[in-house]
Amino acid sequence: MTITLATLNNTDSTTFASTLGGIYEHSAWIPERTAAARPFRTLAALKMALQTTVSAATEAEQLSLIRAHPELAGKAVLTTESTGEQAAAGLHLCSPDEYATLQQCNADYQARFDFPFIIAVKGPDGSGLSRTAIIASFTRRLKQQRSDEIAENLRQIHRIAELRLNDLFDCQPLLGLQIMGWSDTLGAWSDDASGLTCAYLTTAHRKTAAQLLQWMQDAGMDARIDAVGNVVGVYRSADPQAKTLMTGSHYDTVRNGGTYDGREGILLPIAVIRHLHERGETLPFHVEVIGFAEEEGVRYKSTFLGSNAITGHFDMSLLARADADGITMRDALEHAGHDFTQIAAIARHPADYLGFIEVHIEQGPVLLQRNLPVGIVTSIAGSSRYQLILTGVASHAGTTPMTMRKDAAAAAAEIILAVEQRCSIAPSLVGTVGQLQVPNGSVNVIPGVCHLSLDIRAADDAVREAAVADILHTIDAICARRQVDVQRELTMRAAAAPCAPWLMQQLSAATERAGVTAFELLSGAGHDAMALVTLTDIAMLFTRCGNGGISHNPLETMTADDAELSAQILLDFLRHFKSKA
């Protein structure tokens, strides 16, 4: 019999606890304590209440919960739920080598942490993790600290509980599964075979654009690919004179990147629009979904090409810039069938727009650590980026005394530590040297040249600019003392982009109606919304990112349930949207 929230809300506490008795392994105390938090308006609210009960428990109770779970592919007698889940992952079909590996991993993990390794074997989309993926996760997590593994095991337990609740209530995240399925399709198209790389106007990039175009059209949108490569779909209001609410994100990736960065913010609104279209539901305003062609700056070292074209700030001088193979942007555009002379015509008029909403994975651990599936962004940090070339003197490593060296790499090392020190003194300030190279370096030669990048970010522009000034001054002093020449090039400067309170309030209201606390957080990463702020008011909804919050990495992940919740929040936001007074 299918359980409903209404039934659960109105039953007695004993029945409530027994109904949910199999959700958390051998831990009846969790639903027993949660019963007092009724009524629950949504399944998400019930999930959050159960998780809150676990978070409020003592560490001893949390460890007891963890230890109540069986080892993977172990010999212990399993609950009915665990038996089905491990069988779904094929753990009962392990080869002798796989079984031996899992047993050794179990023993190593237990010896290190004194509790069992727990993973939701049904995986992010509920279809089941492969045995290879499970073993890889085992190996990776063995390197973690004990406190981190306690937290991760509890998160995995909550994911297991979430999947069991979905089954109990016969409620599947259909929009979330669609978004993840589409992401998998796009993720198979890459510039190279070693991982997901989709750079501006490559074959993989053009194939991705064509597929997005098709999905937009299938969802009932008027869609096209514009002169810069943006994929643009408009879901028309019944009122031709209505204004437009814009949403979207980028579909290019970093090298060896993740599946959801940027792309969630395109696929999710397409899924939402398709949902509206299938029901014949229109809105009192147009909704424009844009897959921005380029945000990452991988191929031509210039970010926000797609969104800058939309706002009328595309730098036409970039057309002469060449990639690593000597292909200019102008040639790449022509080869892809785009008329670069029409780029200026892409620019939108501010009076036509109601605002811009971007949905994006968080790319960080804040929501994960707070057990929250979504968050409301308050501001996007400003950023200053430089490329530095340090030039010393290459000389023999064995014959040049330490006091007489002009070592470019040693200067770079000191610079890195100076950046770390200076950017540790303000809460929202961060500094990173993400690229570091010694061209043509040799084991027995003192580095004569060193290339490095510099990325300084902060939510407050004054804080960022003060840090940049101090760091550049320090770089000059280090290089002068070490007799190393320095060349620096400013490659990007973007001001912080605050989100509009009136849009944030409406996103918060939709989040609360979904049964989730509306939590506000800063975005330290840059997004297309930073460019759109010159056109219209902006807002952002973050979706929780798994695997410790890692992004720009093949390990980047989210769950279908979190994607579903984000989609439902956007859908609710659209249905209740009120324009700025």
Residue pairs with C-beta under 8 A, 6 or more apart in sequence:
2 169
2 170
3 19
3 168
3 169
4 169
5 39
5 40
5 41
5 42
5 43
5 46
5 169
8 16
8 19
8 20
8 38
8 40
8 46
9 38
9 39
9 40
11 19
13 32
13 35
13 36
16 31
16 35
16 38
17 28
17 31
17 32
17 35
19 31
19 168
20 30
20 31
20 34
20 50
20 165
20 168
21 28
21 31
22 79
22 80
22 81
22 164
23 30
23 31
23 50
23 161
23 164
23 165
23 168
24 30
24 31
24 50
24 54
24 65
24 157
24 161
25 65
25 68
25 69
25 79
25 81
25 82
25 157
25 160
26 68
26 79
27 64
27 65
27 68
29 57
29 61
30 50
30 53
30 54
30 65
31 50
33 53
34 46
34 49
34 50
34 52
34 53
37 49
37 52
37 53
40 46
40 49
40 515
41 513
41 515
42 514
42 515
43 165
43 166
43 169
43 171
43 515
44 373
44 514
44 515
44 516
44 565
45 515
45 516
46 165
46 515
47 158
47 161
47 162
47 165
48 371
48 515
48 516
48 517
50 158
50 161
51 158
51 161
51 371
52 371
54 62
54 65
54 154
54 157
54 158
55 371
57 65
59 150
62 150
62 154
63 115
63 150
65 154
65 157
66 115
66 116
66 118
66 150
66 153
66 154
66 157
67 115
67 116
69 82
69 116
69 118
69 157
70 76
70 78
70 82
70 116
71 106
71 110
71 116
71 117
72 86
72 91
72 102
72 105
72 106
72 117
72 119
72 121
72 134
72 138
73 86
73 91
73 92
73 94
73 99
73 102
73 103
73 106
74 103
74 106
78 86
81 164
85 120
85 121
85 122
85 160
85 163
86 92
86 121
88 121
88 122
88 128
89 121
89 122
89 128
89 129
89 130
89 131
89 134
90 128
90 130
90 131
91 102
91 121
91 131
91 134
94 102
94 131
98 131
98 135
101 135
102 131
102 134
102 135
102 138
105 117
105 135
105 138
105 139
105 142
106 116
106 117
108 142
109 116
109 117
109 138
109 141
109 142
110 116
110 117
112 142
112 146
113 146
113 149
115 150
115 153
117 138
117 141
117 153
118 153
118 156
118 157
118 160
119 129
119 134
119 137
119 138
119 156
120 156
120 159
120 160
120 163
121 128
121 129
121 134
122 128
122 129
122 160
122 163
123 129
123 133
124 180
124 546
124 557
124 558
124 559
124 560
125 176
125 177
125 180
125 181
125 559
125 560
126 163
126 166
126 172
126 177
126 560
129 137
141 149
141 152
144 152
148 548
151 369
152 548
155 368
155 371
158 371
159 559
162 559
162 561
165 171
166 172
166 173
166 561
173 560
173 561
173 563
173 564
173 565
174 564
175 268
175 271
175 272
175 275
175 563
175 564
175 567
175 568
176 559
176 560
176 561
176 562
176 563
176 564
176 565
176 567
177 560
177 564
178 267
178 271
179 264
179 267
179 268
179 271
179 560
179 563
179 567
180 558
180 560
180 563
182 215
182 267
182 270
182 271
183 259
183 260
183 263
183 264
183 267
184 259
185 211
186 198
186 208
186 211
186 212
186 251
186 259
186 263
186 267
187 196
187 259
189 198
189 204
189 207
189 208
190 196
190 197
190 198
190 204
191 197
191 198
191 199
191 202
191 203
191 204
191 205
194 256
195 255
195 256
195 257
195 554
196 253
196 256
196 257
196 258
196 259
196 554
197 204
197 253
197 254
197 255
197 256
197 257
197 298
198 204
198 205
198 208
198 251
198 252
198 253
198 257
199 205
199 252
199 253
199 255
199 296
199 298
199 299
200 229
200 252
200 293
200 294
200 298
200 299
200 300
200 305
200 329
200 332
201 229
201 293
201 299
201 332
201 333
201 335
201 336
202 299
205 229
205 251
205 252
205 293
206 229
206 336
208 251
209 225
209 229
209 231
209 251
209 291
209 293
210 225
212 231
212 251
212 266
212 270
212 291
213 223
213 224
213 225
213 231
213 233
215 267
215 270
216 223
216 231
216 233
216 270
216 273
216 289
217 223
217 233
218 274
219 233
219 235
219 270
219 271
219 273
219 274
219 277
220 235
220 273
220 274
220 276
220 277
221 233
221 234
221 235
221 270
221 273
221 289
222 233
222 234
222 236
223 231
223 232
223 233
223 234
224 231
224 232
225 231
225 232
225 338
226 232
226 309
226 338
226 342
226 346
227 309
227 333
227 338
227 339
227 340
227 341
227 342
227 343
227 345
227 346
228 293
228 294
228 305
228 306
228 309
228 314
228 333
228 338
228 340
228 343
228 346
229 293
229 294
229 306
229 333
229 336
229 338
230 290
230 291
230 292
230 293
230 306
230 309
230 310
230 346
231 251
231 266
231 290
231 291
231 293
232 288
232 289
232 290
232 291
233 270
233 273
233 288
233 289
233 290
234 244
234 286
234 287
234 288
234 289
235 273
235 276
235 277
235 282
235 283
235 286
235 287
235 288
235 289
236 282
236 286
237 282
237 283
237 284
237 285
237 286
238 282
238 284
239 284
239 285
242 284
242 285
242 286
243 285
243 286
243 352
243 353
243 354
243 579
244 285
244 286
244 287
244 288
244 352
244 353
244 354
245 285
245 286
245 287
245 288
245 353
245 354
245 355
245 356
245 357
245 574
245 577
246 287
246 288
246 289
246 290
246 353
246 355
246 356
246 357
246 532
246 536
247 265
247 269
247 287
247 288
247 289
247 290
247 356
247 357
247 358
247 359
247 570
248 265
248 266
248 269
248 288
248 289
248 290
248 291
248 292
248 358
248 528
249 262
249 263
249 264
249 265
249 266
249 291
249 292
249 295
249 358
249 359
249 360
249 527
249 528
250 262
250 263
250 265
250 266
250 291
250 292
250 293
250 294
250 295
250 296
250 306
250 307
250 528
251 262
251 263
251 266
251 291
251 292
251 293
252 262
252 293
252 294
252 295
252 296
252 298
253 261
253 262
253 296
253 298
254 261
254 296
254 298
254 552
255 298
256 553
256 554
257 296
257 552
257 553
257 554
257 556
258 361
258 550
258 551
258 552
258 553
258 554
258 555
258 556
258 557
259 556
259 557
260 361
260 543
260 545
260 556
260 557
260 558
261 360
261 361
261 363
261 551
261 552
261 556
262 292
262 295
262 296
262 360
264 359
264 360
264 361
264 543
264 558
264 563
264 566
265 358
265 359
265 360
266 289
266 290
266 291
268 359
268 563
268 566
268 567
268 570
269 287
269 289
269 359
269 570
270 289
271 567
272 567
272 570
272 571
272 574
273 287
273 289
275 571
276 282
276 283
276 571
276 574
283 574
283 575
283 577
285 354
285 577
285 579
287 574
290 306
290 307
290 310
292 304
292 306
292 307
292 310
292 528
293 305
293 306
294 300
294 303
294 304
294 305
294 306
295 303
295 304
295 305
295 306
295 307
295 526
295 527
295 528
296 303
297 303
297 492
299 323
299 332
300 318
300 321
300 323
300 329
301 321
301 491
302 315
302 318
302 321
302 491
302 492
303 492
303 526
304 494
304 528
304 530
304 531
305 314
305 318
306 528
307 528
307 531
307 532
308 314
308 315
308 531
309 343
309 346
309 347
310 346
310 347
310 348
310 531
310 532
310 535
311 347
311 348
311 531
311 532
311 534
311 535
312 344
312 346
312 347
312 348
313 531
313 534
314 343
314 344
314 346
316 343
316 344
318 329
319 328
319 329
319 330
319 333
319 340
320 328
320 329
320 330
321 328
321 329
322 328
322 329
323 329
323 332
330 340
333 339
333 340
334 340
348 535
350 535
350 536
353 535
353 536
354 536
354 577
354 579
354 580
355 500
355 503
355 536
355 537
355 538
355 539
355 580
356 529
356 532
356 535
356 536
356 537
356 538
356 539
357 503
357 507
357 538
357 539
357 540
357 541
357 570
357 573
358 527
358 528
358 529
358 532
358 538
358 539
358 540
358 541
359 540
359 541
359 543
359 566
359 570
360 523
360 527
360 540
360 541
360 542
360 543
361 542
361 543
361 544
361 545
361 551
361 556
361 558
362 368
362 375
362 521
362 542
362 543
362 544
362 545
362 549
362 551
363 525
363 545
363 549
363 551
363 552
363 556
364 524
364 525
364 545
364 549
364 551
365 545
365 548
365 549
366 375
366 521
366 549
367 373
367 374
367 375
367 519
367 521
367 542
367 544
367 545
367 549
368 544
368 545
368 546
368 548
368 549
370 519
372 516
372 517
372 519
372 544
373 516
373 543
373 544
373 561
373 562
373 565
373 566
374 511
374 516
374 519
374 541
374 542
374 543
374 544
374 562
374 565
374 566
374 569
375 519
375 520
375 521
375 541
375 542
375 544
376 499
376 504
376 507
376 508
376 511
376 518
376 519
376 520
376 521
376 539
376 540
376 541
376 542
377 499
377 504
377 520
377 521
377 522
377 523
377 539
377 540
377 541
377 542
378 498
378 499
378 504
378 520
378 521
378 522
379 459
379 496
379 497
379 498
379 499
379 522
379 523
380 496
380 497
380 498
380 499
380 522
380 523
380 525
380 526
380 527
380 529
380 530
380 540
381 428
381 430
381 457
381 458
381 459
381 464
381 496
381 522
381 523
381 524
381 525
381 526
382 457
382 458
382 459
382 460
382 461
382 464
382 494
382 495
382 496
382 497
383 455
383 456
383 457
383 464
383 492
383 493
383 494
383 526
384 454
384 455
384 456
384 457
384 464
384 465
384 468
384 490
384 492
384 493
385 453
385 454
385 455
385 456
385 490
385 491
385 492
385 493
386 453
386 454
386 488
386 489
386 490
386 491
387 435
387 451
387 452
387 453
387 454
387 488
387 489
387 491
388 412
388 415
388 451
388 452
388 453
388 454
388 475
388 486
388 487
388 488
388 489
389 449
389 450
389 451
389 486
389 487
389 488
390 408
390 411
390 412
390 449
390 450
390 451
390 452
390 479
390 484
390 485
390 486
391 408
391 448
391 449
391 484
391 485
391 486
391 487
392 405
392 406
392 407
392 408
392 411
392 446
392 447
392 448
392 449
392 450
392 482
392 483
392 484
392 485
393 405
393 406
393 446
393 448
394 445
394 446
394 447
394 448
394 449
395 405
395 406
395 445
395 446
395 448
396 444
396 445
396 446
397 443
397 444
397 445
397 446
398 444
400 446
405 446
406 446
406 448
406 482
406 483
406 484
407 446
407 447
407 482
407 484
408 438
408 447
408 448
408 449
408 450
408 484
409 438
409 441
409 447
409 450
410 447
410 482
411 450
411 478
411 479
411 482
411 484
412 433
412 436
412 450
412 452
414 478
414 482
415 433
415 452
415 474
415 475
415 478
416 433
416 436
416 452
418 471
418 474
418 475
418 478
419 431
419 432
419 433
419 454
419 456
419 471
420 431
422 431
422 467
422 470
422 471
422 474
423 429
423 430
423 431
423 456
423 467
426 458
426 463
426 467
428 458
428 459
428 460
428 463
428 522
428 524
429 456
429 457
429 458
429 463
429 464
429 467
430 456
430 457
430 458
430 524
431 454
431 455
431 456
431 457
431 467
431 471
432 454
432 455
433 452
433 453
433 454
433 455
434 453
434 455
435 451
435 452
435 453
436 450
436 451
436 452
436 453
437 450
437 451
437 452
438 447
438 449
438 450
439 449
439 451
440 449
441 447
454 471
454 488
456 464
456 467
456 468
456 471
457 464
457 524
457 526
458 464
458 467
458 496
459 496
459 522
460 496
461 495
461 496
464 496
472 488
475 486
475 488
476 486
478 484
479 485
479 486
494 526
494 530
495 530
497 529
497 530
497 533
497 538
498 533
499 529
499 538
499 539
499 540
500 537
500 538
500 539
500 580
502 537
502 580
502 581
503 537
503 538
503 539
504 520
504 539
506 539
506 573
506 576
506 577
506 578
507 518
507 539
507 541
507 569
507 573
508 518
508 520
509 518
509 576
510 569
510 570
510 572
510 573
510 576
511 517
511 518
511 541
511 569
512 518
513 572
514 565
514 568
514 569
514 572
516 565
521 542
523 540
523 542
525 551
527 540
529 538
529 539
529 540
532 538
537 580
541 566
541 569
541 570
543 558
543 562
543 563
543 565
543 566
544 558
544 559
544 562
545 551
545 556
545 557
545 558
546 557
546 558
546 559
547 555
547 556
547 557
550 556
